[in-house]
Amino acid sequence: IDFDLILENVKYLNLLAGEGTARVEHTLRGARLRRAQPLPLTLYQNGIVMCHGAFRPYQDPSTQQCLQDIMDGYFPSELQPRYPDGI
């Protein structure tokens, strides 16, 4: 696992996702600016924790796929069902 590449690509993906920007959210009284909530990813020596979920060891195939997506420069494909319009 290339941790340097993961960190570099996470920074790039955060920029693509609009880190630090706000979107207009319509409310009953008008509208307001709202910042997107970050999805935390914690890297450990022997696994990861993503989105405050369970610990996932590196040997797990879904963890390997998630990290491979990031190393390839893509958002993890496992997030598509939760965020069909992008993250």
Backbone hydrogen bonds in HBPLUS format (Angstrom, degrees):
<---DONOR---> <-ACCEPTOR-->    atom                        ^
c    i                          cat <-CA-CA->   ^        H-A-AA   ^      H-
h    n   atom  resd res      DA  || num        DHA   H-A  angle D-A-AA Bond
n    s   type  num  typ     dist DA aas  dist angle  dist       angle   num
A0006-ILE N   A0002-ASP O   3.00 MM   4  6.35 156.8  2.05 151.4 158.7     1
A0007-LEU N   A0003-PHE O   2.93 MM   4  6.15 168.3  1.95 153.9 155.9     2
A0008-GLU N   A0004-ASP O   2.95 MM   4  6.13 160.2  1.99 147.6 153.6     3
A0009-ASN N   A0005-LEU O   2.86 MM   4  5.99 163.0  1.89 150.8 155.5     4
A0010-VAL N   A0006-ILE O   2.83 MM   4  6.00 149.9  1.91 150.7 159.5     5
A0011-LYS N   A0007-LEU O   3.13 MM   4  6.33 158.4  2.18 145.3 150.0     6
A0012-TYR N   A0008-GLU O   3.12 MM   4  6.43 157.5  2.18 143.9 150.1     7
A0013-LEU N   A0009-ASN O   2.78 MM   4  5.97 163.7  1.80 151.6 156.1     8
A0014-ASN N   A0010-VAL O   2.86 MM   4  6.00 149.8  1.95 145.7 153.9     9
A0015-LEU N   A0011-LYS O   3.13 MM   4  6.44 150.8  2.22 143.6 150.6    10
A0016-LEU N   A0012-TYR O   3.04 MM   4  6.42 156.4  2.09 148.9 155.5    11
A0017-ALA N   A0013-LEU O   2.91 MM   4  6.11 145.7  2.03 143.5 153.0    12
A0019-GLU N   A0014-ASN O   2.96 MM   5  5.39 156.3  2.02 150.1 151.8    13
A0018-GLY N   A0015-LEU O   3.07 MM   3  5.18 154.7  2.14 102.3 110.3    14
A0021-THR N   A0018-GLY O   2.93 MM   3  5.46 160.5  1.97 143.8 143.4    15
A0023-ARG N   A0034-ARG O   2.89 MM  11  5.37 166.8  1.90 143.8 143.3    16
A0034-ARG N   A0023-ARG O   2.81 MM  11  5.37 153.9  1.87 150.1 159.1    17
A0025-GLU N   A0032-ARG O   2.73 MM   7  5.36 166.3  1.75 164.4 169.4    18
A0032-ARG N   A0025-GLU O   2.92 MM   7  5.36 146.7  2.03 141.2 151.8    19
A0027-THR N   A0030-GLY O   2.82 MM   3  5.11 167.8  1.83 124.2 128.5    20
A0030-GLY N   A0027-THR O   3.29 MM   3  5.11 159.8  2.33  98.1 104.2    21
A0051-CYS N   A0040-PRO O   2.80 MM  11  5.16 161.6  1.83 157.2 160.5    22
A0042-THR N   A0049-VAL O   2.83 MM   7  5.17 168.8  1.84 157.2 161.2    23
A0049-VAL N   A0042-THR O   3.00 MM   7  5.17 145.5  2.12 142.1 150.6    24
A0044-TYR N   A0047-GLY O   2.73 MM   3  5.13 154.6  1.80 174.5 170.9    25
A0058-TYR N   A0046-ASN O   3.30 MM  12  6.09 152.8  2.37 124.0 125.6    26
A0048-ILE N   A0056-ARG O   2.84 MM   8  5.26 155.7  1.89 143.9 148.3    27
A0056-ARG N   A0048-ILE O   2.78 MM   8  5.26 159.4  1.82 161.9 167.3    28
A0053-GLY N   A0050-MET O   3.03 MM   3  5.61 150.0  2.12 114.7 123.3    29
A0060-ASP N   A0057-PRO O   3.10 MM   3  5.65 157.3  2.15 114.8 121.3    30
A0063-THR N   A0060-ASP O   3.08 MM   3  5.30 124.0  2.41 104.3 118.3    31
A0064-GLN N   A0060-ASP O   3.03 MM   4  6.36 158.6  2.07 155.5 162.1    32
A0065-GLN N   A0061-PRO O   2.94 MM   4  6.16 154.5  2.00 146.4 152.9    33
A0066-CYS N   A0062-SER O   2.99 MM   4  6.12 158.1  2.04 141.5 147.4    34
A0067-LEU N   A0063-THR O   2.98 MM   4  6.20 169.4  1.99 155.4 157.3    35
A0068-GLN N   A0064-GLN O   2.88 MM   4  5.98 147.8  1.98 141.3 151.1    36
A0069-ASP N   A0065-GLN O   2.91 MM   4  6.12 156.0  1.97 149.0 154.6    37
A0070-ILE N   A0066-CYS O   3.19 MM   4  6.53 158.1  2.24 145.7 151.0    38
A0071-MET N   A0067-LEU O   2.84 MM   4  6.08 161.9  1.87 149.5 154.8    39
A0072-ASP N   A0068-GLN O   2.85 MM   4  6.00 138.2  2.03 143.6 154.8    40
A0074-TYR N   A0069-ASP O   2.85 MM   5  5.19 163.5  1.88 153.8 149.7    41
A0073-GLY N   A0070-ILE O   2.92 MM   3  5.05 155.5  1.98 105.1 112.9    42
A0079-LEU N   A0076-PRO O   3.03 MM   3  5.79 166.6  2.04 121.9 126.2    43
A0080-GLN N   A0077-SER O   3.14 MM   3  5.53 162.9  2.17 113.1 118.3    44
A0083-TYR N   A0079-LEU O   2.88 MM   4  5.96 144.9  2.00 154.2 165.7    45
A0086-GLY N   A0083-TYR O   3.01 MM   3  5.26 160.5  2.05 117.6 119.8    46
